[in-house]
């Protein structure tokens, strides 16, 4: 398990235009000193899905757009290929060479661990320090289950990452494919169950809640979806570049039948993320279209709002 230290580059000053309304909430002074940085989050490229090239076309279009957008680096939250197709990994690697930003992937439940290590990243569990934040990436997915799993060894490693980050005065963002947060219908009821490591993870979160800002996940193909009910930490599921599905979350949340937050946009796309000065802002970028909808939060653990363009 290695730590990669990126050279700090000046963040592009151009702001991302969006018709989304601005979001507001109170601030947590402890998060004010995070150096502003921007990055891009993609997930669930699923190359080879339906045995055609539509997923690859989406990914190549996304790469073309990402190359023109602000962002120091790209996080890929898993399901690089569909159904473990080994022949698709070299195709993914060839497309990745067109990307002009560093990219850091984690496996999804469609990615066999041995093939991912062979073709994408030898060590899926690793951390990256950037702009006063340690991004902790680890594999919590298995090919034989939609649920997530965090091993005892991983818990120990995550705890060490948090302790080392505290010693270096770094904030923490966790990235794994399967959400840790409990969910049920209209979500998919796929998460890290208590017996599979959820309890231990939230114990670690409580010990480092003033430092652990966010958890990013893929897996659900539900657009930007998440919760903020474990202290000040924001838990977010990010959209698929390949396809997303409408599960009625907008109406069910409004009716009190589901909790958490949801950005009402489901076209294939990715996320433009801005982190710093006590705020996280996630803007939805549908492939081939203007930004449409955003989620924003400040770190006080009490006030969260989201806004959607065109609704």
N, C-alpha and C positions, 0 to 999 in steps of 0.2 A: 504494500500500500504506500503509494508515493505522494509527495506534495509537489505540485507544479507551481512555480512562481512566475507570473506573467510580467513582462515589462510594462510599466505603466505608460499608457499613451494618453495624450490629451483627448478628452471627450469631445466629439463633434458638437459644435455650438448650435447647429440647426435644430430647431424644435420640430416635432412631428405635428403636422396640421391635422386637426380633427374637428368635426362638428359636435363632438360630444360635450355635454355641459361639464363644467369644472366640478370636482368633488371637494368636499371639505370635511375636516374633523379636527379635534384638538391634537396637540403634539406631545410627544414624550421627549423631554430634554436629553435623556440618555442616548437617543438615536439621532440627535441633531448633528453630531460631528462626523457622521458617515460621509465620506467623500462622494459627491454626486458621480454616478456612472450609469451608462446605459448598456444594455445587452439584449439579445434576442433569444426567445424560447420557441423551439419547435418540438413537435412530438409526433409519434405514430405515423411515420412516413409509409410503412407497410409496402415496401417495394415488392412487386410480383403479385399483388392482390388481384384475384380473378384471372390470373394468368395472362394479364395484358400490361401495357405500358402506361396506363392512366396515372398510376401512383407516381411513376418516375417522371412523367410530364409535370405533375404538380410540384414535385420536389425540385426539378430544374427551374421551373418558373419562380418558386420561392427563393432559390439561390440567387437568381438574377435580381430579384427585388431586395433581398437582404444585403447584397453587395452595394446597393445604392443608399442604404439607410444608415442612420446612426447606430452605433453599437460596438462595444469593444470586443465582444466575443459572442458565440452562439452556444446555448445549452440544448442538447437533444435528449428528451426524456424517455426514450425507449420505443420498442417495436420498430426497429430500423427496417427490417424486412417482414414479410408476411409468412406465417406458418413455418418459420425456420428454414426457408429456402436458401441453401448455401450458395446456389448460383447467383443469387441477387446481391450478395455482399461485395463482390468485385464491381458490380454495376454501381452500387452505392458509393464505393471508394472512388470510382472514376468521376461521378458527379460531384463528390465532396471536393475534389481537386479544383473545381471551378469556384469554390467559395474563397473569398479574399479575407475572411476573418477566421481566427482560431475557433474550432468547434470541439466540444467535449460531450461525448455520448455516454449514456448508461443503457444497459439491456432492458428490454421489456419481456413480457411473457411469451412473445413470439420469437425471441432471440435465444437460441440455445447458448448456454454459458461458454461452452468450448468454442463454438463458431464465432461468437462475439469477441472472445479473447484472441482468436486467430486472425480475424479480419478487421476488427474495429479498434479495440483498446485492450492491450494485454492485461491491464489491471483495472477492472470496472470500478473498484472501490478506491477513490482517490480524492484529494482536495486541491482546490485552486484558490490562491489568494489574489484578490483584485480590489483596489480602491477601499481598503479598510474592511473588507468582507472576506470571510473564508466560505467558499462554496464546497459543501461536503456532498460528494456524489457516491452512491452505493447501489448495489444490485439487490432489490428485494422481491424480484419476480422469479417465477418458475414456469417451465413449459407445461407442467401438468396441472396448473391451477390458475384461476383468475385472482385468487387472493394473494396477499403479500406476506412475506416472511422475513423477519430480522433475527439473525442468529445471535447466540451469546457472544461469539467473537466480534460480530459487527457492533453489538451494543458497547463492548469494551472499546473498540476502535472509535466509535462516534463520541463516547465520553472523553477519550483522550484528545480528539480533535477539538472538542469544546473547551477542555482545560487548557490546551495549548493556545487556542484562540484568545482565551481570557488573559493568558500571560502576555500575549502580544497586542492586547487591546483591540481585537478584531471582533466584528459582529459575525453572525453565522447564518447561512442559508443552506437548507438541506434539500437535496434532489434525489428522488427515487421514483420508479415508474408507478407503483401501486400506491394509492393514497393510504395513509395511516388512519385517518379520521373515520369513525364509524358512520356508515350510511345505509340507507334502505330505500325501497321504492319511494319516489320515482327515480332515484339514483339506482345504481346497479348492485348494491350490497356486496361489493368487492372491496376489501380493505385488509389491513393487518389486524387479524383477530387477536383478542387478549392472550390466547394461548400461544400465538405465533410471534409475540414480541411487542404488541401495542402497549401493554402496561409498562414494560421497562422503558420503552421510548419516551412515553409521557412523563415518567419519573425523571429521566434525563432532561427533558424539556423544562420541567418545573425548576430543576436546579440551575438552569441556564436561561430562564425566561427573559431576563433583562438583556440577553445577548442574541438569542435565537429569533431572528426576525421573521423568517418565512420558510415554508416547506412547499416545493414545487413538484407536481406529479403530472403524468399523462394518463393513458389507459382508458378513460371513460368516453372519449369522443363526444363530449357534451359542451364544447366551447370553453369559456372561462367560467369555472364553477368552484365554489369553495366555502370555507367557514373561518370564523375567528372567535372561537369560544374556549381556547386554551391559552389564557393569559393574553399577551399582546401578539403572539405568533399568528401570522396569516397562513392558512393552508389552502393552496390553490391547485386545481386541476386545469391543465392547459389544453387548447384545442389541437385537433389532428390536422396535419397538412393534407391528409388523404381524404377523409370524410368525417362528418359529424352527424349526430342524430338528434332529433327533437323529442325530448322526453317530457314536455309540458312543464318544465321547471319554472318558467316565468309565472304562469298562472297558479301553480301549486304553492310557490313561495308567497305570492300575493294573497292567497287564500289561507295561509297559515298551515298548509298541509306538508310543507317541507321547510327546513331552516337553512341558514347560510345565505350566500349571495350567488348571483348568476348574471352574466352579461348576455343580453338577448341577441346573439349573433351566432350562426351555426354553419356558415359557409366554410369550406376548407381554408385554413389560414394558420397564422402564427401570432406571436405576441411580441410587441415592442415594450420592453421593461425599462423603467427608470427608477433608480434606487438612490436615496441620499437625502440629507437635510431632514431626516425624520419621516420621510414619505416613500411609499411604494406606489407606483402608478403602472398599470398594465393596460396597454391599448391593443385592441383586436385589429389585426391586419388580414382581411380576407385576400386570398390570392387574386391578383389582377384587379383589385378594387381599392378605393380609399378606405382609410381606417373607419371603423364603425363600432363605437362602444368602448367604454373603458371602466376599469375598476381602480379605485384609489383608496389608500388607507394611510393614516398617520398612527404612530405607535403610542396610543394611550390605552388600548384594550377596551375602549368603550364605544367609540363612534366610528362607524364604517358606512360609507355610502357608495353606490355605483350608479353610473349614468350610461344611457344607451343612445347613440345617435340614430336618427331616423325612426324613432318609436314614439 
